[in-house]
Amino acid sequence: MRKVIAVGQSCIDIVHVDYKPAMSYVGGRIANMAASLSRAGVPVEYVSECGQDSVGDMIVDFLQSNGVGTKSVDRFTEGLSPISLIFRDAEGRERYSEYVKYPKTRFDILWPKIEEDDIVVFGSYFSIDENVRKPLSEFLAYAQERKALLVYLPGFQPELCSRITRVMPYIFENLEMADIVIARESDMAKIFEKSDSKKCYDEHIRFYSRYFLFSNNQYDISLYADNAEIHRTAEAKPTNALGWNASVCAGFVYGLIQSGIGRESLAEGDWNRVADTAMAFAADSAKSGANVITTAFAGSLGNDMR
């Protein structure tokens, strides 16, 4: 069975409402996507780094408790695991403060075994951090050589890098490597100053990849697959944006496996089915309000992808 290798940051998010801590959880679309996919029965290995501290223990425990492999999570001893403080106002708008203390040597990981048509998901700010860029690029090149399907989730955090021009070369390199791109409206607005899915695809993505999934701020998706254009509207608006976006990614990747879409068969893919699966995962997250799909929903999936 095909497996997923998820490459992303390991951090704890602490949400504040009225400047008071309200909840904490493992943050990031990719980590939560990995947990959902594993719940759905997909073999998943997480590739990341975190400290040998209590925060790092929380992150690794979350992954392992959801069945995600952590052999490729580097547990460094010099430095501290990242913490992100999220300040949410009455309108639901959020501001971020990041607290990180990484060691000088970064991303010293044990590379997981990659086989043809395995799916490698990478992205967010972690993929353009200049301190991990060299080893990450080497790993992605290895994945390409092994004929894996590469899925890129662009992301930029102004609170970590004030000038996007510094990291644009890395974003373009990632786009060149990607077979499929998944992006949120907020990502495209920060990176390319555009919020329209069609313009983003035609002017910035299509040159690199002809397969693009876009989710807007109203929680609708647009999927561009070669010459096909597919749109889906969310039936219910979520209260948890992180969970919804992570679940969309998980459902999309699950749909790729379910439909047997590999690197050499992208043009023959059943993209309507993939879009429907992505929205089904997202709907479960919207209903539960959780960051990962529920065990009940995972159980309802059966063995139709195997």
N, C-alpha and C positions, 0 to 999 in steps of 0.2 A: 504493500500500500504506500502511496506517496505520502511524504511528510512535509511539514512546514518548518522552516527555520526563520524565526522572528528575531530581527536585530534592532534593538532600541535601548533607550535609557531606562535605568532602574531608579525610581524615586518614590517618595511618599508625598502625597498632596494633603495639606491641612487646610480645610475650608473654614473661613471666618465669616460670620454673619453679624453685622453691627459690631465689628472688631472683636468678636468673641469666638473662640474655636468652637465649631459645630460638629465637625466630623473629619476623619482622616482615612485615607485608603491609598493603595498602590496606584500611582498615576500613570498617564500615558496611554494613547490609543493602542500602541503595539503590544504592550504588556497585557492589557485587558483583552485585546483581540486574541492573543495567544491562549489566555485562560478559557475564553469562550470556545475556541476551536478544539482545545483539548477536551472540554466538557462534551463537545459534539462527537467525540470519538476519533479525532484526527491526531496522529502522532506529531507533537510539537517540541522543538528544542529552542530555548531562549538563549540568545547571544548578547551578553551585556557585561556590566561591571557594577559592583557596589562594595562598600566597605565591610570589614569583619566587625560590625557593630550592631547594635540593637535594631537600627533602621534597616540595615542590610538583612538581618535575620527576618524581619517582618516581610520584606520583599520576597526573599527566597521561599519563605514558608507559604506565602500566597501562591506563588507559582507552583510549588510542589504539591500543595493541597488540591490544586486543580489539575494535577497530572502533567504539568509542563516539565520537560527535562531542563535541568539547570547545570549540567556538566560544563557548559560553555559560558557560565557566568563567572567572571573573574572577581574574586573576593580579595580586594587589596587591603593591606594593613596600614599603609601610610595615607592618611586622609580620612574623610567622612562621607558617608552616603548622602546623596542629594535630598534636600527637602524643599518643597515648593509651597509657599503660603499663598492662598487664594482668598482675596477679599471680595465678597459678593455684596452688592448693594440691593436696595429694595426692588429695583427693576430687573434684577438678575444679571446685571453687568458685572464683569469680573476684572480685577487687577491682580497682577502676579508679582511676587518677590521670590527670587531663587537664592537658595543658600547652598553653596557647593564648596567642597575642599577636596579636590582630586590630587592623587600623587603625581609626581613628575612623569613616571612611566605609565601610560594608559593603554587600556584595551589589550592586555596581555592574556588573550583567551586561548583555550583549547578549541581548535577548529572542529566543528561537527562534520561527520561524514555526509557528503552531498551526492545524490545520485540523479540521473537524468530525469527531468520533469518534476523534481522536488520544487517546492515554491519557497523562495527567499523573499521575505517582506522586510523592508528597511526604510528608514526615513526619519521624519521630524528633525528637530534641531541637532539631535545626536549625530546624524549622518553628515552634517556640515561643520561640526566642531573641529577646528584645525588641529586640536590636540589628539584626536583619534583618527584623523583623515587618512594618514598613510597606512596604518594596519587595516583600517576598514576597507580602503580601496583594494588592498591586496586580497582581502577575503572575498570581496565582490567579484574581482577578476577570477578568482578560483571558482566561484559559483558559476560564472559564465562558462568557464572551461568545462565544467562538469555538466553543462547544458541544463542548468536549472532555469526555472521561470522566475524572473526578477520583477517584483512589484514595489514601486517607490511611492512613499507618502511624503510629499514635500511639506516642510514646516520651517517657520522662522520665528524666533522669539526676540523682539527688540530689547527686552530687559536683559538679555545675555549678550547681545551684540548690537550696538547702536547704529552701525552702518551696514546695510545689506550688501553694498558693493564689495565688502570684504569676503563674503561667502558666495556670491553669485557664481564664480567659477566652479565651486563645488556642486552647486545646484545643477548647473549645466552638465557637469560630468555625471551626476546621478541620473539625469534625464537621458543621457546618451546610453547608459547601461540598462535602463529600465525597459522591460517588455510591456508593462502596464503601469499607469499612473493613477493614483487615487488621491483626490484633493478636496479640501473643504473650501467654501467661498472665502472664509477668513484667511486661509493660506494664500490663495491667489491674489487677494487684495493687498496683502503685505508684500508679496514677492513681485507680482507683475502689475499691481495697481488696477486690476480688473476683477469684476464680480460676476460677469455674464459667462455662463458655461460655454456657450458656442464660441465667443470671442477668445476665451482662454484656450480652448481646444485648437481653433484654427490658427491663432496667432502665436501660441507659445508651446503647445504640447504636440500637435500632430507631426511636426517636423521630426520629433524624436520617437514618439510612440503613437500608433494609431488606435490605441485602446486606453480610454480615459473615463474614469468614474468621478463625477463631481457631485457634491452635496451642498445645497445652498442653506442660507440661514433660516429658511422656513421648513427645513428638514425634508426637502424633496431631492430626488437624485436624477441626474442625467448621465446616461452611459453612451459613449461614442465608441463604436467598435467597427473599425475600418469605415465603410460607407453607411453603416446603420446608426440610427439615433433613437435611443430609448429613454422614455421619461416615466418616472413613478412618483406618486404623491403620497406623503405620509398620511395614514388614516387618523392618527392621534399624535399630537405634539408632545414630545418628551419633556420631562422636568429635569433630566440629567443629560446634558449635551455630550459629556465625555462617554457615558455608557452607550448612547445612541450611535455616535461616530465609531466607537470601537466595535460595536455590534454590526454595523454596516460593513466594515472591513472584514470582520470574521465571516459574515454571511456571503460576501463576495468571494472570498478565498474558498470557503466551503463549496460554493457553487461551481467554482473552477474544477475542483476535484470531483464533485458530484457529476458534472457534465463531461468529464474526461478531457478537459481542455489543457493541452500542454504547449510548450514553446513552439513546436512545429505545427500545431493544429489550431492556432488562434483564429484563423480565417474561417474555420468550419464550426466555431463554437456556437452553442445555443445561448446567446446572450440575453434573450428574454427570460430564460429560466434562471440565469445567474442574477439578473436584476431582481427577479421575484424573490429569490432566496435571500439576497442582501436585505430586502425590505422586510422579510419575515423575521429575520434575526433582529432587525431594528425595532420591529413592532413588539417583540417580546421584551426588549429592554425598556421601551417606552411604557409598557404596561407595568413592569415590576419596579422601574426606577433604579435598577441596579447597573453596575458597570459591566457585568458579564451576563450571558444568557442564563436563564433558570434551568435547574436540573430537569424540571418537568418538560420544558421545551426541548432540551437536548434529548430526552428520552423519546419524544414524539418523532424525532428525525429518523429513527430506525437505522437500517443498514443500507439505505438506498444508494449510497455513494461508493460502497465497497465493491 
